[in-house]
Amino acid sequence: MSTTPPRDDGRGPADGLRVVGVPTEPGDSEVDAWADAAVSERLPRLRAVAAEWQKTVGTVAGLLGAGTLLNADTAVGSLSPAARNLFALAAGIAFTAAAASIVLASLAAQPRIQEIPPGVVARRAARDEAFVYARRRLVASRWCAGIALVALLASFGVRWYA
């Protein structure tokens, strides 16, 4: 490693450097601030959306499921054995998918317990991974809710048309 010999004229090594500015447009700082806020707020917002989604799915599944199962005794009793088994299968899939949707939304809404790594790069990677984890759980929860709804409608159809 080489070192620069000290100068006798009182100037330091940085005095000979030239700083070049980059031209910016009016509003660039607002755009940068918006982007920084969007990145830092995306995980808390995703978790808030997941919590609301969990409540919505739980309410809808509870209402539709209760209506189906409470009204089903007499209608299902008069069905053929094959139709009765099909109704039970559709209702079971609907219940399982709705429960999975609620659990996945709950996992997306709450932070995982993890070690906070030292270093900015590792922390940024951990934050990004936490966002991806939550987003994947929320997307899976929505898919499960769709499957639950289709299975619930299938159980209605079996009960009414079989």
Residue frames as a rotation matrix with the C-alpha (Angstrom) as fourth column:
MET 1
0.590 0.807 0.000 0.00
0.807 -0.590 0.000 0.00
0.000 0.000 -1.000 0.00
SER 2
-0.459 -0.763 0.456 1.45
0.748 -0.608 -0.265 3.37
0.479 0.220 0.850 -0.95
THR 3
0.309 0.508 -0.804 0.98
0.828 -0.560 -0.035 6.54
-0.468 -0.655 -0.593 0.98
THR 4
0.551 -0.078 0.831 0.99
0.517 -0.749 -0.413 10.07
0.655 0.657 -0.372 -0.27
PRO 5
-0.479 -0.769 -0.424 3.78
0.837 -0.254 -0.484 12.15
0.264 -0.587 0.766 1.23
PRO 6
0.282 0.603 -0.746 2.58
0.784 -0.593 -0.183 15.12
-0.553 -0.533 -0.640 3.30
ARG 7
0.308 -0.094 0.947 2.34
0.727 -0.619 -0.297 18.43
0.614 0.780 -0.122 1.48
ASP 8
-0.545 -0.582 -0.603 4.09
0.825 -0.501 -0.262 21.51
-0.150 -0.641 0.753 2.63
ASP 9
-0.839 0.197 0.507 1.60
0.102 -0.859 0.502 23.96
0.535 0.472 0.701 1.07
GLY 10
-0.833 0.508 0.219 -1.16
-0.393 -0.264 -0.881 23.33
-0.390 -0.820 0.419 3.69
ARG 11
-0.011 0.844 -0.536 -3.51
-0.978 0.102 0.182 21.56
0.209 0.526 0.824 1.29
GLY 12
-0.128 0.050 0.991 -4.87
-0.517 0.849 -0.109 18.09
-0.847 -0.526 -0.083 2.08
PRO 13
-0.876 -0.260 0.407 -5.25
0.142 0.666 0.732 15.14
-0.461 0.699 -0.547 -0.32
ALA 14
-0.104 0.928 0.356 -8.95
0.896 0.243 -0.372 15.93
-0.432 0.281 -0.857 -0.93
ASP 15
0.062 0.130 -0.990 -8.31
0.000 -0.992 -0.130 19.54
-0.998 0.009 -0.062 -1.93
GLY 16
-0.763 -0.430 -0.483 -7.48
-0.461 -0.162 0.873 18.52
-0.454 0.888 -0.075 -5.47
LEU 17
-0.676 0.578 0.457 -10.76
0.654 0.757 0.011 16.61
-0.339 0.306 -0.890 -6.00
ARG 18
-0.870 0.478 -0.123 -13.55
-0.478 -0.755 0.448 18.03
0.121 0.448 0.886 -8.08
VAL 19
-0.574 0.767 0.288 -17.23
0.257 0.502 -0.826 17.40
-0.778 -0.400 -0.485 -7.24
VAL 20
-0.938 0.323 -0.126 -19.58
-0.208 -0.236 0.949 17.02
0.277 0.916 0.289 -10.18
GLY 21
-0.498 0.838 0.224 -23.31
-0.437 -0.019 -0.899 17.43
-0.749 -0.545 0.375 -9.62
VAL 22
-0.824 0.366 0.433 -25.99
0.561 0.637 0.529 15.42
-0.082 0.679 -0.730 -11.37
PRO 23
-0.818 0.563 0.120 -28.82
-0.503 -0.800 0.326 17.47
0.279 0.206 0.938 -12.85
THR 24
-0.774 0.632 -0.027 -32.19
0.541 0.639 -0.548 16.75
-0.329 -0.438 -0.836 -11.28
GLU 25
-0.465 0.745 0.478 -35.72
0.331 -0.354 0.875 17.57
0.821 0.565 -0.082 -12.25
PRO 26
-0.603 0.365 0.710 -38.07
-0.752 -0.557 -0.352 19.52
0.267 -0.746 0.610 -9.99
GLY 27
0.476 0.849 0.229 -39.86
-0.872 0.421 0.251 16.95
0.116 -0.319 0.941 -7.85
ASP 28
0.072 -0.515 -0.854 -37.12
-0.249 0.820 -0.515 14.31
0.966 0.250 -0.069 -7.91
SER 29
-0.861 -0.420 0.286 -36.72
-0.356 0.097 -0.929 14.60
0.362 -0.902 -0.234 -4.15
GLU 30
-0.117 0.892 0.436 -40.45
-0.944 0.036 -0.327 14.02
-0.308 -0.450 0.838 -3.65
VAL 31
0.582 0.289 -0.760 -40.28
-0.617 0.766 -0.181 10.94
0.529 0.575 0.624 -5.88
ASP 32
-0.396 -0.804 -0.444 -37.31
-0.159 0.536 -0.829 9.64
0.904 -0.258 -0.340 -3.92
ALA 33
-0.772 0.173 0.612 -39.12
-0.634 -0.124 -0.764 10.27
-0.056 -0.977 0.205 -0.63
TRP 34
0.321 0.945 -0.068 -42.21
-0.944 0.312 -0.110 8.50
-0.083 0.099 0.992 -1.97
ALA 35
0.357 -0.250 -0.900 -40.15
-0.366 0.849 -0.381 5.49
0.859 0.466 0.211 -3.07
ASP 36
-0.750 -0.661 0.028 -38.38
-0.245 0.239 -0.940 5.30
0.614 -0.712 -0.341 0.30
ALA 37
-0.473 0.660 0.584 -41.72
-0.828 -0.107 -0.550 5.47
-0.301 -0.744 0.597 2.14
ALA 38
0.486 0.692 -0.534 -43.26
-0.838 0.543 -0.058 2.84
0.250 0.475 0.844 -0.15
VAL 39
-0.041 -0.586 -0.809 -40.43
-0.175 0.802 -0.571 0.41
0.984 0.118 -0.135 0.50
SER 40
-0.907 -0.382 0.174 -40.37
-0.216 0.068 -0.974 0.98
0.361 -0.921 -0.144 4.24
GLU 41
-0.433 0.822 0.370 -44.17
-0.807 -0.171 -0.565 0.80
-0.401 -0.543 0.737 4.59
ARG 42
-0.188 0.427 -0.884 -44.89
-0.790 0.469 0.395 -2.16
0.583 0.773 0.249 2.32
LEU 43
-0.721 -0.104 -0.685 -44.51
0.190 0.921 -0.340 -4.87
0.666 -0.375 -0.644 4.97
PRO 44
-0.884 0.447 -0.134 -46.70
0.062 -0.173 -0.983 -3.17
-0.463 -0.878 0.125 7.61
ARG 45
-0.314 0.804 -0.505 -49.34
-0.905 -0.415 -0.097 -2.42
-0.288 0.426 0.858 4.97
LEU 46
-0.369 0.139 -0.919 -49.28
-0.504 0.801 0.324 -5.97
0.781 0.583 -0.225 3.68
ARG 47
-0.902 0.011 -0.431 -49.73
0.339 0.636 -0.693 -7.26
0.266 -0.771 -0.578 7.22
ALA 48
-0.686 0.706 -0.174 -52.67
-0.356 -0.534 -0.767 -4.91
-0.634 -0.465 0.618 7.77
VAL 49
-0.188 0.603 -0.776 -54.29
-0.958 0.062 0.280 -6.11
0.217 0.796 0.566 4.54
ALA 50
-0.596 -0.097 -0.797 -53.74
-0.103 0.994 -0.044 -9.72
0.797 0.056 -0.602 5.60
ALA 51
-0.954 0.266 -0.136 -55.38
0.174 0.122 -0.977 -9.08
-0.243 -0.956 -0.163 8.98
GLU 52
-0.358 0.862 -0.358 -58.44
-0.746 -0.495 -0.445 -7.54
-0.561 0.108 0.821 7.31
TRP 53
-0.256 0.207 -0.944 -58.56
-0.781 0.532 0.328 -10.36
0.570 0.821 0.025 4.77
GLN 54
-0.904 -0.121 -0.410 -58.48
0.120 0.850 -0.514 -12.89
0.411 -0.513 -0.753 7.60
LYS 55
-0.732 0.677 -0.074 -61.49
-0.132 -0.248 -0.960 -11.24
-0.669 -0.693 0.271 9.24
THR 56
-0.171 0.683 -0.710 -63.39
-0.956 -0.289 -0.047 -11.07
-0.238 0.671 0.702 5.97
VAL 57
-0.441 -0.047 -0.896 -62.77
-0.502 0.841 0.203 -14.69
0.744 0.539 -0.395 5.04
GLY 58
-0.980 0.054 -0.192 -63.65
0.188 0.576 -0.795 -15.85
0.068 -0.815 -0.575 8.54
THR 59
-0.532 0.829 -0.172 -66.93
-0.415 -0.432 -0.800 -13.96
-0.738 -0.355 0.575 8.51
VAL 60
-0.061 0.515 -0.855 -68.00
-0.997 0.016 0.081 -15.00
0.056 0.857 0.512 5.03
ALA 61
-0.605 -0.222 -0.765 -67.00
-0.298 0.954 -0.041 -18.62
0.738 0.203 -0.643 5.53
GLY 62
-0.970 0.245 -0.012 -68.76
0.090 0.308 -0.947 -18.73
-0.228 -0.919 -0.320 8.87
LEU 63
-0.322 0.904 -0.281 -72.00
-0.655 -0.427 -0.623 -17.29
-0.683 -0.017 0.730 7.52
LEU 64
0.032 0.317 -0.948 -72.14
-0.948 0.310 0.071 -19.36
0.316 0.896 0.310 4.36
GLY 65
-0.721 -0.384 -0.577 -70.93
-0.231 0.918 -0.322 -22.52
0.653 -0.099 -0.751 6.06
ALA 66
-0.879 0.453 0.148 -73.39
-0.086 0.155 -0.984 -22.20
-0.468 -0.878 -0.097 8.92
GLY 67
-0.080 0.891 -0.446 -76.23
-0.868 -0.282 -0.408 -21.56
-0.489 0.354 0.797 6.49
THR 68
-0.146 -0.040 -0.988 -75.29
-0.779 0.620 0.090 -24.60
0.610 0.783 -0.122 4.44
LEU 69
-0.829 -0.303 -0.469 -74.83
-0.025 0.860 -0.510 -27.00
0.558 -0.411 -0.721 7.31
LEU 70
-0.813 0.567 0.132 -77.81
-0.227 -0.099 -0.969 -25.86
-0.536 -0.818 0.209 9.39
ASN 71
0.059 0.869 -0.491 -80.21
-0.888 -0.179 -0.424 -26.09
-0.456 0.461 0.761 6.47
ALA 72
-0.383 -0.383 -0.841 -78.77
-0.857 0.488 0.168 -29.31
0.346 0.784 -0.515 5.10
ASP 73
-0.720 0.002 0.694 -80.18
-0.445 0.766 -0.464 -31.98
-0.532 -0.643 -0.551 7.43
THR 74
0.199 0.897 0.395 -83.49
-0.119 0.422 -0.899 -32.62
-0.973 0.132 0.190 5.71
ALA 75
0.675 0.043 -0.736 -82.26
-0.716 -0.201 -0.668 -31.90
-0.177 0.979 -0.105 2.18
VAL 76
-0.348 -0.890 -0.294 -79.18
-0.914 0.392 -0.102 -34.11
0.206 0.233 -0.950 2.52
GLY 77
-0.513 0.210 0.832 -81.17
-0.410 0.792 -0.453 -36.90
-0.754 -0.574 -0.320 4.14
SER 78
0.551 0.815 0.181 -83.31
-0.165 0.318 -0.933 -37.23
-0.818 0.484 0.310 1.02
LEU 79
0.258 -0.543 -0.799 -80.33
-0.963 -0.215 -0.164 -37.40
-0.082 0.812 -0.578 -1.33
SER 80
0.877 -0.087 -0.473 -79.01
-0.072 0.949 -0.308 -40.60
0.476 0.304 0.825 -2.87
PRO 81
0.761 -0.628 -0.164 -75.93
0.420 0.284 0.862 -42.06
-0.494 -0.725 0.480 -1.16
ALA 82
-0.029 -0.806 0.591 -73.66
0.997 -0.069 -0.044 -40.90
0.076 0.588 0.805 -4.00
ALA 83
0.221 0.186 0.957 -75.05
0.293 -0.949 0.117 -37.35
0.930 0.255 -0.264 -3.85
ARG 84
0.989 0.143 0.026 -74.77
0.008 -0.234 0.972 -37.38
0.145 -0.962 -0.232 -0.05
ASN 85
0.419 -0.907 -0.048 -71.10
0.774 0.329 0.541 -38.39
-0.475 -0.264 0.840 -0.31
LEU 86
-0.141 -0.426 0.894 -70.50
0.845 -0.522 -0.115 -35.70
0.515 0.739 0.434 -2.92
PHE 87
0.647 0.436 0.625 -72.15
0.036 -0.837 0.547 -33.11
0.762 -0.331 -0.557 -0.66
ALA 88
0.927 -0.329 -0.180 -70.01
0.228 0.115 0.967 -34.22
-0.297 -0.937 0.182 2.29
LEU 89
0.091 -0.938 0.334 -66.86
0.978 0.147 0.147 -34.06
-0.187 0.313 0.931 0.15
ALA 90
-0.007 -0.042 0.999 -67.66
0.555 -0.832 -0.031 -30.56
0.832 0.554 0.029 -1.13
ALA 91
0.861 0.361 0.359 -68.55
-0.092 -0.582 0.808 -29.31
0.500 -0.729 -0.467 2.36
GLY 92
0.741 -0.644 -0.191 -65.37
0.518 0.366 0.773 -30.85
-0.428 -0.672 0.605 3.78
ILE 93
-0.124 -0.781 0.612 -63.22
0.972 -0.220 -0.083 -29.25
0.199 0.585 0.786 1.09
ALA 94
0.310 0.316 0.897 -64.94
0.240 -0.938 0.248 -25.90
0.920 0.138 -0.367 1.68
PHE 95
0.997 0.078 0.012 -64.34
0.004 -0.196 0.981 -26.10
0.078 -0.978 -0.196 5.43
THR 96
0.446 -0.895 -0.011 -60.71
0.770 0.377 0.515 -27.19
-0.457 -0.238 0.857 5.05
ALA 97
-0.158 -0.498 0.852 -59.92
0.864 -0.488 -0.125 -24.54
0.478 0.717 0.508 2.44
ALA 98
0.591 0.414 0.693 -61.61
0.050 -0.876 0.480 -21.80
0.805 -0.249 -0.538 4.50
ALA 99
0.944 -0.290 -0.156 -59.66
0.185 0.077 0.980 -22.85
-0.272 -0.954 0.126 7.59
ALA 100
0.107 -0.950 0.292 -56.42
0.961 0.175 0.216 -22.91
-0.256 0.258 0.932 5.58
SER 101
0.104 -0.006 0.995 -57.22
0.587 -0.807 -0.066 -19.45
0.803 0.591 -0.080 4.20
ILE 102
0.901 0.276 0.336 -57.70
-0.100 -0.620 0.778 -18.06
0.423 -0.734 -0.531 7.70
VAL 103
0.715 -0.691 -0.107 -54.48
0.455 0.344 0.821 -19.67
-0.530 -0.636 0.561 8.99
LEU 104
-0.036 -0.756 0.654 -52.45
0.996 -0.080 -0.038 -18.43
0.081 0.650 0.756 6.02
ALA 105
0.369 0.224 0.902 -53.83
0.270 -0.954 0.126 -14.90
0.889 0.197 -0.413 6.40
SER 106
1.000 -0.016 0.012 -52.95
-0.016 -0.218 0.976 -15.03
-0.013 -0.976 -0.218 10.08
LEU 107
0.361 -0.928 0.093 -49.39
0.791 0.357 0.497 -16.08
-0.495 -0.106 0.863 9.24
ALA 108
-0.068 -0.349 0.935 -49.13
0.833 -0.535 -0.139 -13.25
0.549 0.769 0.327 6.72
ALA 109
0.632 0.464 0.620 -50.44
0.129 -0.853 0.506 -10.71
0.764 -0.240 -0.599 9.23
GLN 110
0.959 -0.265 0.096 -48.00
-0.145 -0.169 0.975 -11.41
-0.242 -0.949 -0.200 12.03
PRO 111
0.327 -0.914 -0.239 -44.23
-0.885 -0.208 -0.417 -11.10
0.332 0.348 -0.877 12.02
ARG 112
0.722 -0.210 -0.659 -42.15
0.218 0.973 -0.071 -14.23
0.657 -0.092 0.748 12.25
ILE 113
0.830 -0.546 0.115 -39.66
-0.257 -0.193 0.947 -14.68
-0.495 -0.816 -0.300 15.03
GLN 114
0.725 -0.654 0.215 -36.23
0.570 0.394 -0.721 -14.40
0.387 0.645 0.659 13.47
GLU 115
0.122 -0.788 -0.603 -32.77
0.784 -0.296 0.545 -13.18
-0.608 -0.539 0.582 14.26
ILE 116
0.982 0.052 -0.182 -31.91
-0.050 -0.858 -0.512 -9.68
-0.182 0.512 -0.840 13.13
PRO 117
0.508 -0.842 0.180 -28.62
0.856 0.472 -0.210 -10.10
0.092 0.261 0.961 11.28
PRO 118
0.183 -0.531 -0.827 -25.74
0.297 -0.772 0.562 -7.69
-0.937 -0.348 0.016 11.72
GLY 119
-0.809 -0.581 0.091 -24.95
0.293 -0.264 0.919 -5.45
-0.510 0.770 0.384 8.79
VAL 120
-0.311 0.699 -0.644 -27.13
-0.589 -0.674 -0.446 -3.33
-0.746 0.241 0.621 6.57
VAL 121
-0.523 0.081 -0.849 -27.07
-0.797 0.306 0.520 -5.63
0.302 0.949 -0.095 3.56
ALA 122
-0.892 0.177 -0.416 -28.13
0.257 0.955 -0.145 -8.67
0.372 -0.236 -0.898 5.59
ARG 123
-0.635 0.699 -0.330 -30.87
0.221 -0.246 -0.944 -6.68
-0.741 -0.672 0.002 7.33
ARG 124
-0.329 0.503 -0.799 -32.19
-0.849 -0.527 0.018 -5.40
-0.412 0.685 0.601 4.01
ALA 125
-0.676 0.041 -0.735 -32.24
-0.443 0.775 0.451 -8.97
0.588 0.631 -0.506 2.71
ALA 126
-0.883 0.373 -0.286 -34.07
0.465 0.605 -0.646 -10.14
-0.068 -0.704 -0.707 5.86
ARG 127
-0.465 0.733 -0.496 -36.65
-0.256 -0.648 -0.718 -7.35
-0.848 -0.207 0.489 5.45
ASP 128
-0.368 0.291 -0.883 -37.19
-0.929 -0.075 0.362 -8.24
0.039 0.954 0.298 1.81
GLU 129
-0.832 0.030 -0.555 -37.51
-0.036 0.994 0.107 -11.92
0.554 0.109 -0.825 2.67
ALA 130
-0.781 0.590 -0.204 -40.09
0.313 0.087 -0.946 -11.10
-0.540 -0.803 -0.252 5.37
PHE 131
-0.298 0.671 -0.679 -42.13
-0.719 -0.626 -0.303 -9.18
-0.628 0.397 0.669 2.79
VAL 132
-0.494 0.061 -0.867 -41.97
-0.733 0.508 0.453 -12.03
0.468 0.859 -0.206 0.27
TYR 133
-0.953 0.132 -0.273 -42.94
0.252 0.847 -0.469 -14.54
0.169 -0.516 -0.840 2.98
ALA 134
-0.560 0.779 -0.281 -45.98
0.048 -0.308 -0.950 -12.48
-0.827 -0.546 0.135 4.01
ARG 135
-0.260 0.457 -0.851 -47.03
-0.904 -0.425 0.048 -11.79
-0.340 0.782 0.523 0.41
ARG 136
-0.728 -0.050 -0.683 -46.86
-0.408 0.832 0.375 -15.49
0.550 0.552 -0.627 -0.49
ARG 137
-0.879 0.438 -0.190 -49.00
0.430 0.553 -0.714 -16.41
-0.207 -0.709 -0.674 2.51
LEU 138
-0.366 0.769 -0.524 -51.57
-0.316 -0.633 -0.707 -13.76
-0.875 -0.093 0.474 1.59
VAL 139
-0.367 0.198 -0.909 -51.74
-0.924 0.033 0.381 -14.94
0.105 0.980 0.171 -2.03
ALA 140
-0.871 0.032 -0.491 -52.12
0.023 0.999 0.023 -18.56
0.491 0.008 -0.871 -0.88
SER 141
-0.750 0.633 -0.194 -54.84
0.238 -0.016 -0.971 -17.45
-0.618 -0.774 -0.139 1.54
ARG 142
-0.243 0.666 -0.705 -56.76
-0.763 -0.580 -0.284 -15.83
-0.599 0.469 0.649 -1.30
TRP 143
-0.562 0.011 -0.827 -56.45
-0.646 0.619 0.447 -18.96
0.517 0.785 -0.341 -3.42
CYS 144
-0.932 0.213 -0.294 -57.75
0.339 0.800 -0.496 -21.07
0.129 -0.562 -0.817 -0.55
ALA 145
-0.530 0.780 -0.334 -60.67
-0.151 -0.474 -0.867 -18.67
-0.835 -0.409 0.369 -0.07
GLY 146
-0.268 0.402 -0.875 -61.53
-0.961 -0.181 0.211 -19.05
-0.074 0.897 0.435 -3.76
ILE 147
-0.752 -0.040 -0.658 -61.38
-0.193 0.968 0.161 -22.83
0.631 0.248 -0.735 -3.49
ALA 148
-0.875 0.455 -0.164 -63.58
0.308 0.263 -0.914 -22.70
-0.373 -0.851 -0.370 -0.38
LEU 149
-0.349 0.773 -0.529 -66.14
-0.601 -0.618 -0.506 -20.57
-0.719 0.141 0.681 -2.18
VAL 150
-0.350 0.179 -0.920 -66.24
-0.853 0.346 0.392 -22.88
0.388 0.921 0.032 -5.22
ALA 151
-0.869 0.002 -0.495 -66.56
0.140 0.960 -0.242 -25.96
0.475 -0.280 -0.834 -3.00
LEU 152
-0.749 0.637 -0.183 -69.31
0.079 -0.188 -0.979 -24.29
-0.658 -0.747 0.090 -0.97
LEU 153
-0.203 0.666 -0.718 -71.21
-0.903 -0.411 -0.126 -23.43
-0.379 0.623 0.684 -4.16
ALA 154
-0.576 -0.051 -0.816 -70.73
-0.501 0.810 0.304 -27.02
0.646 0.584 -0.492 -5.31
SER 155
-0.942 0.261 -0.213 -72.24
0.333 0.625 -0.706 -28.26
-0.051 -0.735 -0.676 -2.05
PHE 156
-0.417 0.828 -0.374 -75.22
-0.442 -0.544 -0.713 -25.91
-0.794 -0.132 0.593 -2.60
GLY 157
-0.250 0.281 -0.927 -75.60
-0.960 0.054 0.275 -27.27
0.127 0.958 0.256 -6.13
VAL 158
-0.842 -0.076 -0.535 -75.49
-0.071 0.997 -0.029 -30.88
0.535 0.014 -0.845 -4.99
ARG 159
-0.831 0.536 -0.148 -78.08
0.263 0.145 -0.954 -30.21
-0.490 -0.831 -0.262 -2.32
TRP 160
-0.256 0.787 -0.561 -80.45
-0.528 -0.600 -0.600 -28.35
-0.809 0.143 0.569 -4.60
TYR 161
0.090 0.273 -0.958 -80.14
-0.996 0.003 -0.092 -30.26
-0.022 0.962 0.272 -7.86
ALA 162
-0.819 -0.446 -0.361 -79.31
-0.470 0.882 -0.025 -33.84
0.330 0.149 -0.932 -6.90
